[in-house]
Amino acid sequence: MTDEKVEIYFGIETENPNASKAQKENAEKMDKVIAALKAAGIADKDIKTSQYSMYSYDVSKDNSGKY
């Protein structure tokens, strides 16, 4: 029997004018995802973060976020 390998990539996005609050909210969401993965039998050693980024943007005059 050979080992099978599956890679799944996904992202969690949080928007908040306060960067610290956005970071905290995002961490809480990710904690729930990790708990669900562990509950499904995935080991800690098989869960990792591959990218983490934060950025800001300006909202346009019509508040749509588009220019």
DAUR-V783938 format. One record per residue. N is the residue number from 1. RES is the residue in one letter. SS is DSSP state (hx for helix, st for strand, lp for the rest). OMEGA is omega as a letter, one per 20 degrees, with the letter a starting at -180 (999 if undefined). D_LAST is the distance of its C-alpha to the last C-alpha in Angstrom with 2 decimals. Layout:
# DAUR-V783938
n:N res:RES ss:SS omega:OMEGA d_last:D_LAST
n:N res:RES ss:SS omega:OMEGA d_last:D_LAST
This chain:
# DAUR-V783938
n:1 res:M ss:lp omega:r d_last:54.82
n:2 res:T ss:lp omega:r d_last:51.73
n:3 res:D ss:lp omega:r d_last:48.92
n:4 res:E ss:lp omega:r d_last:45.67
n:5 res:K ss:lp omega:r d_last:42.32
n:6 res:V ss:lp omega:r d_last:39.04
n:7 res:E ss:lp omega:r d_last:35.71
n:8 res:I ss:lp omega:r d_last:32.89
n:9 res:Y ss:lp omega:r d_last:29.46
n:10 res:F ss:lp omega:a d_last:27.01
n:11 res:G ss:lp omega:r d_last:24.46
n:12 res:I ss:lp omega:r d_last:24.01
n:13 res:E ss:lp omega:r d_last:20.76
n:14 res:T ss:lp omega:r d_last:20.81
n:15 res:E ss:lp omega:r d_last:18.19
n:16 res:N ss:lp omega:r d_last:19.62
n:17 res:P ss:lp omega:r d_last:18.72
n:18 res:N ss:lp omega:a d_last:22.14
n:19 res:A ss:hx omega:r d_last:22.42
n:20 res:S ss:hx omega:r d_last:26.16
n:21 res:K ss:hx omega:r d_last:25.89
n:22 res:A ss:hx omega:r d_last:23.31
n:23 res:Q ss:hx omega:r d_last:25.69
n:24 res:K ss:hx omega:r d_last:28.64
n:25 res:E ss:hx omega:a d_last:27.14
n:26 res:N ss:hx omega:r d_last:26.24
n:27 res:A ss:hx omega:r d_last:29.79
n:28 res:E ss:hx omega:r d_last:31.30
n:29 res:K ss:hx omega:a d_last:29.54
n:30 res:M ss:hx omega:r d_last:30.68
n:31 res:D ss:hx omega:r d_last:34.18
n:32 res:K ss:hx omega:r d_last:34.43
n:33 res:V ss:hx omega:a d_last:33.42
n:34 res:I ss:hx omega:r d_last:35.96
n:35 res:A ss:hx omega:r d_last:38.60
n:36 res:A ss:hx omega:r d_last:38.13
n:37 res:L ss:hx omega:r d_last:38.47
n:38 res:K ss:hx omega:r d_last:41.62
n:39 res:A ss:hx omega:r d_last:42.98
n:40 res:A ss:lp omega:r d_last:42.62
n:41 res:G ss:lp omega:r d_last:44.86
n:42 res:I ss:lp omega:a d_last:42.51
n:43 res:A ss:lp omega:r d_last:43.96
n:44 res:D ss:hx omega:a d_last:42.25
n:45 res:K ss:hx omega:a d_last:42.86
n:46 res:D ss:hx omega:r d_last:40.79
n:47 res:I ss:lp omega:r d_last:37.63
n:48 res:K ss:lp omega:r d_last:35.36
n:49 res:T ss:lp omega:a d_last:31.90
n:50 res:S ss:lp omega:r d_last:30.48
n:51 res:Q ss:lp omega:r d_last:27.16
n:52 res:Y ss:lp omega:r d_last:25.68
n:53 res:S ss:lp omega:r d_last:22.42
n:54 res:M ss:lp omega:r d_last:20.38
n:55 res:Y ss:lp omega:r d_last:17.05
n:56 res:S ss:lp omega:r d_last:14.83
n:57 res:Y ss:lp omega:r d_last:11.14
n:58 res:D ss:lp omega:r d_last:9.47
n:59 res:V ss:lp omega:a d_last:8.23
n:60 res:S ss:lp omega:a d_last:5.82
n:61 res:K ss:lp omega:a d_last:8.34
n:62 res:D ss:lp omega:r d_last:8.93
n:63 res:N ss:lp omega:r d_last:9.54
n:64 res:S ss:lp omega:a d_last:8.18
n:65 res:G ss:lp omega:a d_last:6.79
n:66 res:K ss:lp omega:r d_last:3.78
n:67 res:Y ss:lp omega:999 d_last:0.00
